[in-house]
């Protein structure tokens, strides 16, 4: 979910970190209209922007970019770039659908992700497998948060364009001894400069 967070068993507030770069700025511009709470109507289509979502069962909260009521709810998530090779976008959209189902007592079969590149919607079916994966990931997130565990980073080419690369330090946290090795590399680098 856009701006999704978790609520721990001890009700501690989640920590949020944001670093702006060109890609996040482009994404922000793409979201400007979708993120302005409000609604519009056109014939039988009602569109709600910036709708707050919550699931007590999954302990998730967040905000949907757009929910179309056709009349059945149809979540639409906006993404700046193109489809990713993993399922993170579809899981995010499915989490929105699961929240909407709980909130509205409705059954939601599908939604869409609008990709800024190539500027088109990709319709997503909320299959039993996608629903199970989304619920499993929510449970895993809560377990990690409750146990104060941070999973090891999985560095890849996508890190190069991430606005949080200097906060996440994927090379430092990718392996158990990664942080010690990274610190040693930084010290060696500083010694060379002196």
Backbone bond lengths (Angstrom), bond angles and torsions (degrees), N, CA, C in turn:
res aa  C-N    CA-C-N  psi(-1)  N-CA   C-N-CA  omega(-1)  CA-C   N-CA-C  phi
1 X - - - 1.433 - - 1.505 108.12 -
2 X 1.282 115.08 147.95 1.450 117.84 176.68 1.510 107.87 -63.07
3 X 1.296 116.26 123.55 1.459 120.14 -179.63 1.505 113.19 66.62
4 X 1.312 118.61 30.46 1.455 120.14 -177.64 1.513 111.15 -71.51
5 X 1.304 115.94 154.43 1.457 121.50 177.90 1.507 108.25 -147.76
6 X 1.293 114.95 172.20 1.458 118.95 176.59 1.508 108.70 -118.14
7 X 1.302 115.30 159.58 1.449 120.73 174.83 1.511 106.84 -116.50
8 X 1.311 117.02 122.75 1.452 120.23 -178.18 1.518 110.57 -79.40
9 X 1.322 114.14 170.96 1.460 119.05 178.65 1.523 111.45 -63.88
10 X 1.360 117.53 -28.81 1.462 119.72 -178.92 1.523 112.27 -94.25
11 X 1.334 117.40 11.88 1.465 124.14 176.82 1.523 113.87 58.93
12 X 1.325 118.07 22.70 1.458 120.24 174.91 1.518 108.39 -68.80
13 X 1.318 116.17 146.02 1.448 119.89 178.66 1.519 110.14 -74.64
14 X 1.337 117.58 139.00 1.460 119.64 177.54 1.526 109.97 -69.27
15 X 1.306 115.11 152.59 1.451 120.79 178.60 1.519 107.71 -91.84
16 X 1.321 116.67 133.24 1.456 121.15 178.96 1.514 109.43 -114.76
17 X 1.317 115.92 138.49 1.451 122.46 176.89 1.516 106.92 -129.31
18 X 1.340 116.50 133.55 1.451 120.43 178.86 1.514 108.65 -139.09
19 X 1.312 116.31 131.68 1.458 122.61 174.71 1.523 106.55 -129.94
20 X 1.326 116.18 126.61 1.467 120.63 -178.30 1.525 110.54 -86.32
21 X 1.329 116.40 139.19 1.462 122.37 169.46 1.525 107.03 -142.72
22 X 1.318 117.43 -174.93 1.466 121.00 -177.10 1.522 111.05 -57.96
23 X 1.319 116.95 -43.68 1.467 120.06 -176.45 1.534 111.61 -68.80
24 X 1.323 117.36 -40.36 1.468 118.51 178.72 1.526 110.21 -69.29
25 X 1.338 117.04 -34.17 1.469 120.09 177.33 1.527 110.18 -65.06
26 X 1.338 117.11 -42.42 1.465 120.25 176.68 1.525 110.72 -62.43
27 X 1.335 116.52 -40.93 1.461 120.44 177.71 1.518 111.54 -64.51
28 X 1.330 116.21 -39.79 1.466 120.66 178.33 1.524 110.59 -61.80
29 X 1.337 116.10 -43.13 1.465 119.82 178.29 1.527 111.23 -63.72
30 X 1.320 117.18 -40.42 1.464 121.25 177.52 1.527 110.35 -61.79
31 X 1.333 116.41 -36.83 1.464 121.54 -176.80 1.526 113.67 -84.15
32 X 1.331 118.86 -11.60 1.466 119.99 -171.74 1.519 112.98 -49.13
33 X 1.313 117.41 -51.03 1.460 119.49 -178.84 1.522 111.05 -70.74
34 X 1.335 117.05 -42.78 1.460 120.39 -178.60 1.521 111.43 -64.13
35 X 1.338 117.75 -32.86 1.455 120.80 -176.38 1.526 113.87 -82.58
36 X 1.322 117.76 -11.29 1.453 119.78 177.25 1.522 108.40 -76.31
37 X 1.332 116.87 110.13 1.464 118.04 -179.09 1.527 110.55 -56.75
38 X 1.295 114.76 139.48 1.461 120.61 179.25 1.504 109.86 159.42
39 X 1.322 114.59 -175.77 1.456 117.90 178.71 1.510 110.24 -149.92
40 X 1.321 113.53 159.05 1.461 120.44 176.80 1.523 107.93 -141.15
41 X 1.316 114.48 160.14 1.472 120.31 179.53 1.519 109.05 -131.22
42 X 1.330 113.96 141.47 1.460 120.93 175.63 1.516 106.12 -147.81
43 X 1.296 115.82 113.66 1.470 122.71 -176.60 1.533 108.80 52.31
44 X 1.332 118.67 -117.91 1.467 121.39 -177.62 1.524 112.19 -96.51
45 X 1.341 117.75 6.73 1.463 121.47 -177.65 1.529 110.18 -103.42
46 X 1.319 116.03 121.50 1.467 122.62 173.31 1.513 107.31 -108.14
47 X 1.323 118.80 126.70 1.457 123.54 -178.00 1.526 109.08 -115.48
48 X 1.327 116.08 124.26 1.464 122.00 177.86 1.522 107.27 -111.44
49 X 1.335 116.58 126.16 1.467 122.51 -179.73 1.532 109.67 -104.42
50 X 1.326 115.79 143.13 1.467 120.64 175.62 1.518 113.28 63.23
51 X 1.309 117.11 40.14 1.473 121.66 -176.56 1.526 110.35 -80.66
52 X 1.337 116.14 125.60 1.461 121.15 177.32 1.518 109.68 -73.08
53 X 1.323 115.16 137.98 1.463 121.99 -177.36 1.520 110.10 -125.51
54 X 1.342 114.16 153.45 1.465 119.01 179.22 1.525 109.42 -155.92
55 X 1.322 114.49 141.22 1.466 120.42 171.69 1.524 107.34 -129.24
56 X 1.323 116.41 115.58 1.464 120.95 176.09 1.523 109.88 -67.66
57 X 1.336 116.14 -40.32 1.461 121.54 -177.35 1.524 111.53 -62.44
58 X 1.329 117.20 -45.65 1.467 121.16 -178.83 1.531 112.73 -92.49
59 X 1.338 116.30 -5.56 1.471 122.87 -177.63 1.527 110.98 53.58
60 X 1.332 114.98 52.81 1.456 122.22 178.03 1.518 110.02 -122.97
61 X 1.307 115.58 144.30 1.459 121.58 171.52 1.516 107.62 -136.30
62 X 1.294 115.88 157.05 1.451 120.39 178.22 1.509 110.35 173.18
63 X 1.309 114.58 -169.08 1.454 119.42 -178.19 1.519 109.24 -134.61
64 X 1.308 116.30 128.94 1.458 121.90 177.26 1.521 109.00 -81.65
65 X 1.321 116.43 140.19 1.456 119.27 175.40 1.516 109.48 -60.91
66 X 1.330 115.64 -55.19 1.465 121.01 -179.63 1.525 108.82 -144.02
67 X 1.315 115.36 139.68 1.464 121.03 168.20 1.521 106.03 -124.84
68 X 1.326 114.66 118.87 1.457 120.06 175.51 1.523 107.84 -93.40
69 X 1.317 115.59 138.79 1.462 121.05 175.05 1.521 106.12 -111.33
70 X 1.363 116.55 113.33 1.472 122.53 -167.94 1.519 115.25 -113.50
71 X 1.211 132.76 8.41 1.454 127.96 13.77 1.526 114.50 -85.60
72 X 1.352 119.94 -13.92 1.466 120.06 179.32 1.535 109.29 -72.02
73 X 1.340 118.07 148.77 1.464 121.10 -179.44 1.533 111.69 -64.87
74 X 1.329 115.43 140.37 1.467 122.70 -177.81 1.533 107.43 -143.24
75 X 1.355 118.13 97.18 1.464 119.94 -178.39 1.532 111.92 -72.26
76 X 1.333 116.04 143.31 1.459 122.31 177.51 1.530 107.79 -130.48
77 X 1.321 116.10 121.58 1.471 122.83 179.53 1.523 108.43 -104.85
78 X 1.326 116.85 135.08 1.464 122.25 179.01 1.523 110.14 -100.49
79 X 1.325 116.16 132.07 1.468 122.79 177.76 1.525 108.54 -127.86
80 X 1.322 116.33 138.41 1.458 122.72 -177.35 1.522 112.45 -64.41
81 X 1.327 116.17 -45.10 1.463 120.74 -171.61 1.508 113.21 -98.27
82 X 1.316 113.70 -140.10 1.460 120.62 -177.58 1.524 109.76 -109.65
83 X 1.318 115.28 174.27 1.455 121.68 179.56 1.524 110.61 -58.69
84 X 1.327 116.00 140.19 1.465 121.80 -178.47 1.529 110.59 -91.39
85 X 1.344 116.98 158.33 1.466 119.40 -179.14 1.536 112.99 -74.19
86 X 1.340 117.59 -11.44 1.459 119.42 178.02 1.534 109.25 -108.04
87 X 1.321 116.68 -173.72 1.459 120.26 -174.70 1.528 114.17 -101.54
88 X 1.338 118.26 17.66 1.471 119.44 -174.99 1.532 112.48 -60.88
89 X 1.327 118.74 -38.33 1.466 120.67 -179.80 1.522 111.47 -68.24
90 X 1.335 116.70 -42.42 1.465 119.23 -178.90 1.526 111.00 -69.66
91 X 1.336 117.65 -34.76 1.467 120.58 176.97 1.530 109.50 -65.73
92 X 1.333 117.49 -41.81 1.464 121.08 178.35 1.531 110.25 -60.01
93 X 1.330 116.43 -45.93 1.463 120.15 -179.96 1.528 110.86 -65.11
94 X 1.330 117.19 -40.02 1.461 120.87 178.88 1.534 110.77 -64.20
95 X 1.334 117.02 -38.37 1.464 120.25 177.24 1.530 110.05 -60.52
96 X 1.319 116.66 -38.83 1.468 120.18 176.83 1.524 110.23 -62.77
97 X 1.325 116.24 -43.70 1.470 120.04 179.85 1.528 111.11 -63.29
98 X 1.335 117.17 -41.78 1.463 120.33 179.62 1.530 110.89 -63.39
99 X 1.321 117.23 -39.51 1.468 120.63 175.85 1.523 110.58 -63.42
100 X 1.334 116.53 -46.80 1.468 120.48 179.74 1.518 111.48 -60.86
101 X 1.332 116.71 -41.82 1.464 119.73 179.46 1.518 110.68 -59.34
102 X 1.333 116.49 -44.19 1.466 120.19 -179.60 1.527 111.06 -67.73
103 X 1.326 116.31 -42.53 1.468 120.33 -177.83 1.525 112.89 -67.37
104 X 1.342 115.90 -39.49 1.461 120.60 -172.20 1.515 114.12 -103.54
105 X 1.333 116.75 -5.51 1.461 119.80 -176.57 1.522 111.48 62.22
106 X 1.329 115.47 33.87 1.464 121.19 -176.56 1.518 109.70 -112.80
107 X 1.314 115.56 166.95 1.460 121.83 172.95 1.527 106.86 -112.23
108 X 1.328 116.22 127.31 1.464 120.67 -176.11 1.524 108.59 -118.14
109 X 1.310 116.33 117.74 1.463 121.36 -174.95 1.520 113.16 -87.02
110 X 1.334 116.82 -30.14 1.471 119.05 -175.94 1.519 111.17 -159.11
111 X 1.334 113.46 166.45 1.453 122.46 175.90 1.520 107.11 -150.60
112 X 1.328 117.16 -166.26 1.465 119.66 -177.71 1.515 110.53 -145.08
113 X 1.326 114.18 153.53 1.462 122.00 171.74 1.517 106.25 -116.86
114 X 1.338 115.74 124.71 1.456 120.80 176.45 1.514 107.69 -95.22
115 X 1.326 116.45 117.57 1.459 121.84 178.68 1.525 109.61 -98.13
116 X 1.343 116.49 126.77 1.459 122.08 179.63 1.515 112.44 -62.94
117 X 1.309 116.19 -25.16 1.464 121.15 175.54 1.521 105.85 -129.44
118 X 1.276 120.47 96.62 1.457 131.70 35.10 1.529 114.91 -110.98
119 X 1.319 119.11 32.13 1.464 124.33 178.84 1.527 112.31 58.30
120 X 1.321 115.05 54.56 1.466 118.76 174.92 1.520 110.10 -152.41
121 X 1.312 114.10 161.17 1.458 121.44 179.04 1.519 110.99 -87.75
122 X 1.317 114.19 144.17 1.457 121.28 172.03 1.522 105.96 -117.36
123 X 1.330 117.08 116.31 1.461 120.07 -178.89 1.523 109.66 -78.84
124 X 1.337 115.64 136.25 1.463 123.21 -177.75 1.528 108.92 -118.67
125 X 1.333 116.03 127.19 1.466 121.62 173.62 1.523 108.15 -87.84
126 X 1.313 117.02 133.09 1.462 121.95 178.34 1.531 108.76 -87.09
127 X 1.311 115.05 79.22 1.466 122.50 -177.75 1.531 109.82 -71.62
128 X 1.327 117.21 162.23 1.468 119.52 175.11 1.536 111.69 -57.40
129 X 1.333 117.19 -35.51 1.474 120.57 179.88 1.525 111.11 -67.02
130 X 1.341 117.62 -43.11 1.468 121.08 179.12 1.527 110.37 -66.58
131 X 1.317 117.33 -39.61 1.466 120.97 177.66 1.533 110.58 -62.53
132 X 1.330 116.73 -45.04 1.471 120.74 179.88 1.523 110.46 -63.81
133 X 1.325 117.44 -42.42 1.472 120.89 178.99 1.525 110.62 -61.96
134 X 1.314 117.08 -42.73 1.468 121.81 179.78 1.520 110.46 -63.44
135 X 1.316 117.23 -44.70 1.466 120.78 179.25 1.520 111.20 -65.90
136 X 1.341 117.71 -39.87 1.471 121.35 177.34 1.529 111.24 -63.07
137 X 1.327 116.53 -42.29 1.466 119.57 179.53 1.532 111.39 -66.79
138 X 1.323 117.50 -36.91 1.466 120.18 176.74 1.530 109.88 -63.46
139 X 1.331 117.48 -43.80 1.469 121.49 178.46 1.526 110.67 -63.54
140 X 1.333 116.94 -41.49 1.472 120.91 178.25 1.520 110.58 -63.24
141 X 1.332 117.16 -42.99 1.463 121.15 178.34 1.529 110.68 -58.80
142 X 1.319 116.79 -45.11 1.471 119.48 -179.76 1.524 111.49 -66.22
143 X 1.330 117.68 -38.67 1.467 121.06 177.66 1.526 110.56 -62.69
144 X 1.334 117.12 -47.20 1.467 120.75 179.22 1.527 110.76 -60.55
145 X 1.322 116.44 -44.14 1.471 120.69 -179.61 1.535 110.63 -64.27
146 X 1.327 116.10 -45.39 1.468 120.96 -179.28 1.532 111.00 -61.93
147 X 1.342 117.09 -39.59 1.462 121.82 -179.01 1.532 112.96 -87.09
148 X 1.321 115.87 2.01 1.470 122.07 -179.70 1.524 111.50 55.78
149 X 1.326 115.56 41.28 1.458 122.47 178.89 1.523 109.61 -101.51
150 X 1.307 115.98 140.42 1.454 121.56 172.03 1.520 107.08 -114.66
151 X 1.325 117.51 118.12 1.458 118.48 -179.49 1.522 110.69 -65.94
152 X 1.324 115.75 151.69 1.461 120.26 177.59 1.520 109.63 -62.45
153 X 1.315 115.35 140.61 1.463 120.31 176.95 1.523 109.70 -67.73
154 X 1.308 115.73 153.43 1.456 121.95 174.71 1.531 106.45 -117.51
155 X 1.338 116.05 88.46 1.462 118.48 -176.99 1.521 112.25 -64.06
156 X 1.310 115.45 147.33 1.453 120.95 178.44 1.514 109.72 -161.57
157 X 1.314 116.94 -178.43 1.464 119.87 -178.72 1.525 113.23 -61.98
158 X 1.334 116.80 -25.44 1.458 121.32 178.94 1.525 112.04 -65.84
159 X 1.331 118.42 -22.59 1.471 121.69 -179.74 1.531 111.42 -62.42
160 X 1.305 116.02 -32.14 1.461 121.82 -176.91 1.526 111.48 -56.49
161 X 1.324 118.35 -35.75 1.462 122.17 -176.28 1.525 113.77 -100.83
162 X 1.312 117.12 2.00 1.463 120.58 -176.50 1.521 110.46 -79.14
163 X 1.320 116.47 135.52 1.465 120.43 179.91 1.525 111.95 -71.12
164 X 1.331 117.56 -17.01 1.461 120.66 -177.03 1.529 113.73 -101.11
165 X 1.335 117.81 10.93 1.466 120.16 -175.69 1.528 111.67 -59.06
166 X 1.327 118.57 -34.91 1.463 120.90 -179.93 1.529 112.58 -79.60
167 X 1.313 117.22 -12.56 1.470 121.66 175.96 1.528 109.17 -94.69
168 X 1.309 116.10 -44.06 1.465 122.84 -177.58 1.525 112.29 -71.41
169 X 1.339 116.45 -38.71 1.463 122.76 -177.02 1.533 110.82 51.38
170 X 1.334 117.03 61.64 1.462 119.90 -173.85 1.520 114.03 -58.59
171 X 1.324 118.21 -34.86 1.467 119.43 179.24 1.532 110.59 -67.95
172 X 1.318 116.82 -30.72 1.469 120.66 -178.68 1.520 112.49 -78.43
173 X 1.316 116.72 -30.35 1.468 119.49 -173.51 1.520 113.45 -107.73
174 X 1.320 117.54 6.79 1.467 120.44 -175.44 1.521 112.78 -69.84
175 X 1.336 118.20 -29.29 1.457 121.62 -178.63 1.522 108.75 -130.73
176 X 1.339 115.64 163.98 1.465 118.97 -178.33 1.511 112.05 -57.15
177 X 1.323 117.96 -42.18 1.459 120.16 -179.53 1.528 111.49 -92.68
178 X 1.323 116.94 7.89 1.455 121.56 -175.91 1.517 113.62 -60.56
179 X 1.327 117.51 -40.38 1.461 119.72 -177.70 1.522 110.68 -65.21
180 X 1.324 117.27 -43.84 1.472 120.30 179.72 1.527 110.43 -64.33
181 X 1.319 116.57 -41.28 1.461 120.43 179.44 1.530 110.63 -65.16
182 X 1.334 116.56 -41.65 1.460 121.34 -179.97 1.525 110.37 -63.37
183 X 1.329 117.69 -45.47 1.468 121.16 178.69 1.527 109.90 -60.05
184 X 1.326 117.18 -43.49 1.471 120.57 178.96 1.524 110.76 -61.35
185 X 1.331 117.38 -40.00 1.470 120.54 177.75 1.527 111.01 -64.19
186 X 1.317 116.18 -40.83 1.464 119.70 179.82 1.524 111.08 -65.12
187 X 1.332 116.81 -40.78 1.465 121.10 178.89 1.529 109.51 -64.30
188 X 1.328 117.32 -45.13 1.469 120.41 177.95 1.525 110.76 -59.80
189 X 1.301 117.32 -41.23 1.463 122.22 179.64 1.529 110.78 -63.19
190 X 1.322 115.87 -42.52 1.482 119.96 178.21 1.522 110.72 -66.97
191 X 1.320 117.30 -37.70 1.466 120.05 179.54 1.523 111.12 -64.56
192 X 1.335 116.84 -36.35 1.458 120.58 177.77 1.514 111.95 -65.55
193 X 1.339 116.30 -33.57 1.471 121.24 -178.83 1.527 111.90 -73.81
194 X 1.348 117.01 -26.29 1.467 120.41 -175.92 1.477 112.50 -81.94
